[in-house]
Amino acid sequence: MKKFVLVTGASGGIGQAIALKLAESGYSLYLHYNKNKKGISELLGKLQRFEGEYLPIKADLSSRTGYLELASSVFSLDAIIHNAGNSTYGMLEELEQTEAEELIQLHVTSPLMLTKKLMPKLVAKKNGCIIMVSSIWGQTGAACEVAYSMVKGAQISFAKALSKELAPSGIRVNAVAPGAIHTPMMAGFPPDELAAISEQIPSGRLGTPEEVAESIEFLLSERASYITGQVLSINGGWYT
């Protein structure tokens, strides 16, 4: 029987890597995206070599009703990967209220309400996984990324709390916390800044989206059957 996983933010660098890894492992996928239609089209092309079902779903999770549009297109479900997100950079005093509200909606409120809406599908099976793609800054915080650090920290607290609530129903809830990863999100940094970041990381380099995807595939698998409420740091030793 096919297993279906919802991947939010599937059109981005980490999202595409997650989708490809899970497809390779035999999962069928709901592939959420919003503005990046080109990215999702490219991903669907790459997925053609696999044998699963891959359904793209467009929804704006930074809006109050976006999660309802997404949930209405999800039927059979075995796991949720909350990966949708973006970042802001600048001093807190420069943050606009509308920017803060969208950031909270996208990273906190929509995942919370989407999980609430879809949770009965997992509970009915007495089996399933929910994984939050948080960030190193959700663990330790970053100057000039205060709001982003706040919402990523909230995702970690959400995973830890929900894991205790859902464990009796056979559902595991975990988070991953990537550090500096080679993605379009990092493309805005000049080469000298990226080099400086690499020098701060004990492993001496940025991570790859594929390394994040491998960790998520592990947490979904039976190899992680006794792991719940945990945060897996994927950061090359940058923060321990």
Sequence and secondary structure as in RCSB ss.txt:
>XXXX:A:sequence
MKKFVLVTGASGGIGQAIALKLAESGYSLYLHYNKNKKGISELLGKLQRFEGEYLPIKADLSSRTGYLELASSVF
SLDAIIHNAGNSTYGMLEELEQTEAEELIQLHVTSPLMLTKKLMPKLVAKKNGCIIMVSSIWGQTGAACEVAYSM
VKGAQISFAKALSKELAPSGIRVNAVAPGAIHTPMMAGFPPDELAAISEQIPSGRLGTPEEVAESIEFLLSERAS
YITGQVLSINGGWYT
>XXXX:A:secstr
   EEEETTTTSHHHHHHHHHHHHTT EEEEEESS HHHHHHHHHHGGGS S EEEEE  TTSTTHHHHHHTT  
S SEEEE       S GGG  HHHHHHHHIIIIIHHHHHHHHHHHHHHHHT EEEEEE  HHHHH  TT HHHHH
HHHHHHHHHHHHHHHHGGGTEEEEEEEE SB SGGGTTS HHHHHHHHHHSTTSS B HHHHHHHHHHHHSGGGT
T  S EEEESTTS  
